[in-house]
Amino acid sequence: MGFYNHFILPPLLSLAMGAKPIRYQRKKIVPQAEGRVLEIGVGAGHNLPFYDASKVTKLFGLEPAPEMVERARKVAASTPLDVEFIGLEAERIPLEDASIDTVLVTYTLCSIGDVHTALQGMGRVLKPGGRLLFCEHGEAPDDSVRRWQERITPVWKRLAGGCHLGRPIPSLIEAGGFAIEKMETMYLPSTPRFAGFNYWGSARAR
């Protein structure tokens, strides 16, 4: 899968993550970030144009895939944001305790190997009163859709960079040490239902 992961997957992910329904979701959540921000899984930089640069003093973009960071750097160069890229996995956040005002994670919890450890790390670096902003796809509320998610996920993971279609996003966030303060959900339009149920909102570390 080396050739696929290095040369085929990055442009496919970039195309999928730039789809119109997903861009609309990004517009809902990304502008809420403020202060010193840590974005988990910055990918190809799809969120960068949606930050309110007047509210963000520093942005750390965590992304383990060099091919995606290369794409994100080009996007960052066209924004006024002060961006520092960190080439590590979400389970290995290298920042100091209580050093971040906002953690942003969008369409990333699905593909993190050890979600619990990653979320604990996000809580560790947040300042008291800091927020986790999230926008994720995950477990659908309908039994028929969930069954399709279970059937498809083994193959989907191999084709989509480790993406799990049916992760229970709210319970994962809460098990990671956060209290959800607000959350909305919906099936995204023009998106396959097995991959289109979205959760978005904010949470604070307990």
C-alpha angles and dihedrals in degrees: 000000000000096000091043094049094047103039111016106032100053096058091041092052091044091053094046094046090051095055115130098248090051092047088054090053091050090054089058098054113020098066089061091069115106143172118006105000132196115198113198112213099006089182114175092346099262092149096050098086091053099058117106098236091197089065100040118079097177135002124204112196113201113200128148098197112085091200091060094044089055089057093045093052090060091053093046091054089064094053132071091234122124098230128182116186120213117198099212139106121262090252090062106055105169098196126113124263115274093005101121131073098193134021114198123196122174126174090341109097087075093067105036112113098214104027094173093057091045093052092047088054091051090053091048095057095044118101117235105284093018120139139230111217114198140181114174143153117230150122112013121225094228120085094219093053092046090054090054090048090054093048096047101039099082091059095033091058091058094048099039106046098269096314115166110206100203109040113149096238101187095049092045091053092048093046087052091063103270135121112216109228098183136000139171130194139195145144108261115238119246090019129110107261093230088062101026110074107112135196121192136169143085139290138185128218114257 
